[in-house]
Amino acid sequence: MLRLYAVYQVSLGQPSRKLEDLYNTSFKQITNWVHRFEEGGIEGLMDKKRSGRNSQLSSEQLTHIKSLLDDESPTKYSYNTETWTGPMLIDWISKT
């Protein structure tokens, strides 16, 4: 929505450089949004799916981790906090 509004303001005559502070981004990024909108409409403003490294965990393991995060406290596994953190989760995965 933010990108669309920035494109709209540019279409009303606002210079990209004046919108930098308002949107906390560079004028070049705003200009890129305008070009993406001109080429692809609203769809062009949406982030495209990026490829990444394949998960080393199976879908069953990922489901188990999601259940762990939703339903279990880290204290059950001898951690000193009630909230899971990234490093704790990495430690739990490596131990399990």
N, C-alpha and C positions, 0 to 999 in steps of 0.2 A: 504494500500500500504506500509505503514511504517513497519508493522509486517512482510509482505512478504519479504521486503528488508533485515530486520534483520535476518530472517530465511536463506535467501540466503547467507548472509555474514558468518553465522555460518557454512553453508554447505561448504564454501570456506576455513574453518579452523580458522576463527576468534573466539577467546574465548568470551563467553557471558559476562564475567567480563570486558573485554576491550570495549565492546559495550555499557555498562551502561551509560556512559556520553554522548555518541553520540545520544542515543535514549531517554535520560533523564528518564530512568526507571531502575528497578533492574535487575540484572543478572537472578534472579529467574523468573521474568516475561518473559524475552527473552527465557529462557529455556522452560517455559510453552508454548510459541508460537511455538517453534520447535516441542514439543510433539503434540500439537494440529494439526500442519501441517502434521506431520507424520501419525496421525490417520485419519484426515479428509480432507487433501489437502487444497486448498485455502478456501473452505467452512468452514473448521475447524478454520480458522483465523478470521472469521467474528463473530461479537458479536451476541449472541443469544437473541431472544426476552425474556425479563424478565417479570415476572408477577408482578403486582402491585395492588394497591388498585383501585377498580372500581370508576369511576368518579361519583360524586354526582350530576353532571349536565347532563341534557339530551342532545342528539345530536343537538336538535334545539337550546338549550341555548349555546352550544359550537360554533355553526355556527354563532349565533348572536354576541358572543364575538369576533370571528375572524373578522367579518365584522366591529365591533367597532374598533378593533386594526388597520385594514387596511384603514378605511375610515373616522374616526372621531378623532378629537383632544380632548385631556383631558380638554382643556380650555372650551369646550362646556359644561362640567359637573362641572365647578367651580374649577378645579385644576389649579395650578399656573405654569404649564409647558406644552410644546407642545408634549412631549414624554411620552408615557405610561410607567410606572414602575410596577413591581410586586406588591408592597404594594398598589399602587393606584388602580390597577385592582382588588385586593382583596377587597378594600374598596368599589369600584363601584359595585362589585358583591353582597356584603352584603347589600348594600343600595337598589339594584334593586331586 
